[in-house]
């Protein structure tokens, strides 16, 4: 899509609205109110769980373009990007995206592999986010399957005070050193429009559109126009071009004790794959040209969501209902590289198609007591999906396309007892039934003790299951060199976590305000699923529930605020112990530790209101046992200690408002230390051995400029 057309789209399309730092129900400042893990919205200081909050102002100061960039500043959240499809998943406490529940307004979002897990965080528009709430640790009682390492709840903007609100944002970024404003081919170009209208005191309508046009990064390659008769493999991109459009439209009604909210979300993503291999193609008259077999990938997603908060007598009811679909298609075509023309194109083929029906409801306040409250809840999830056999097999055995549907139902209960003004307890229990897996049970116990008016101590225990992924259940790759098969009899993994959190906050007055926090967490994952050798002759692999995984996390943070100055710093140490099995050989179970540290520093010049913002994060060397690469698949396997190198990330932003904050210009630099890749001798090579290689993390230092207009 050409930039002129996109600029018109950004000026004319409708998007969601900013909320003026108002909570939708309680009208409190957003940095004081949380919903994740709560019965209803309440003060973060009174939350029985430790909830980390990133609000809209912090996101704006970062000048980020995706949720992945926001969360990458958070300790113990490592964003793992894929330079191929551009997807980014959250790695918490050493485990990947399959173990973390991603929610938007309390709703798990549809993905290729189900709902809520392995979510691509680069597909979310940051311009309509009110806040992001993060709870680390197993949250299976409240949020069900796949919440083993925690929950990330993205709360969108729903309400505001002004009659009309219009916000237009344009951001231009270099991609490494690549950038071009006037012609397609280089850089990242973002346009965003947020609109909202307050019809009256009860009715609000909002809408938004965001376009993120990433033109790819060549890196060691030379782009899709490059041609060499020697076929040197340098055509294409290190990071594939990706064009993403997300839109939202919503309507909200609020009166007395009832709030109704309906939102529809549409996402469209296009990715261009350019093959490095160029083939000679004969033409009439003895001439010839050179062709490449390229592919375009298309993703479309619809999310319909309805939320109700009301009172049934004195009982509080909070209900969520959602219908979601996501389809991914591919389209192959042949490209004449020397003549730069497309000579043939096949029809689109769907290779993933998912559909989710979801509902979650909670009833509380049965006794109308300030001392004792309990909650009854239910959760329904029907996830159906289709995948072509080519996504998981070479199809040499004519494997049919796979259709699957999983229905699950759960009831959960918890009780919160305020024993005194200082001590609160909450035990919880969930029973989940499924037509695919055996019944699953989860438990939780949480305690909050106020040691003083300024200090809180929280102890949290919880459990959660992790369902097998599509690949683990259905993979079938059988040819002359491979025999790798999924296992439909796999059991869900079970994770148990325990955490201790201490927070100390000074009073908020005109002097310095200090916050200090310390935390310790332990995670134990049982029945971990692993690919194992089940036969050496012939060599065969499958997936079994045999692995063990433990992690230990220690951390601390410090925040200082005064007038126009803000500082936040933290450090954590994560230790990971896991048992790997190949044949009759087991890996050592030693703990291997690595360190992370972060720093956020904001200062606003009083005279000009200029904001200076610096963000830094250090990720230390991490080590993990992995199979040694020998080149001989028949050799007895041996485990060695692999390593992922350390790296430093730093971003700097300068923002200048004009005309009473209606217009703002921002500029800055991202990835100041020019990080592109790190050495990784842990990642897998093939099904038997690990391959030492560099892992792409970023595309180097980039610069950006942003214009923001707020009507």
Beta strands, then each sheet from edge to edge (+ up, - down):
strand 1: 33-34
strand 2: 42-43
strand 3: 52-55
strand 4: 77-81
strand 5: 88-92
strand 6: 100-104
strand 7: 107-108
strand 8: 110-111
strand 9: 114-115
strand 10: 129-136
strand 11: 150-156
strand 12: 164-173
strand 13: 188-198
strand 14: 203-214
strand 15: 241-255
strand 16: 258-273
strand 17: 279-282
strand 18: 288-312
strand 19: 315-336
strand 20: 341-345
strand 21: 349-364
strand 22: 372-387
strand 23: 402-418
strand 24: 423-434
strand 25: 440-450
strand 26: 455-466
strand 27: 476-478
strand 28: 483-485
strand 29: 493-505
strand 30: 513-536
strand 31: 539-562
strand 32: 565-579
strand 33: 581-582
strand 34: 585-586
strand 35: 592-604
strand 36: 611-619
strand 37: 622-627
strand 38: 639-644
strand 39: 647-658
strand 40: 663-670
strand 41: 677-680
strand 42: 693-696
strand 43: 702-710
sheet 1: 1+ 2-
sheet 2: 3+ 10- 11+ 6+ 7-
sheet 3: 4+ 5-
sheet 4: 8+ 9-
sheet 5: 17+ 18- 16+ 15- 14+ 13- 12+ 43- 40+ 39- 36+ 35- 32+ 31- 28- 27+
sheet 6: 17+ 18- 16+ 15- 14+ 13- 12+ 43- 40+ 39- 36+ 35- 32+ 31- 30+ 29- 26+ 25- 24+ 23- 22+ 21-
sheet 7: 17+ 18- 19+ 20-
sheet 8: 33+ 34-
sheet 9: 37+ 38-
sheet 10: 41+ 42-
end
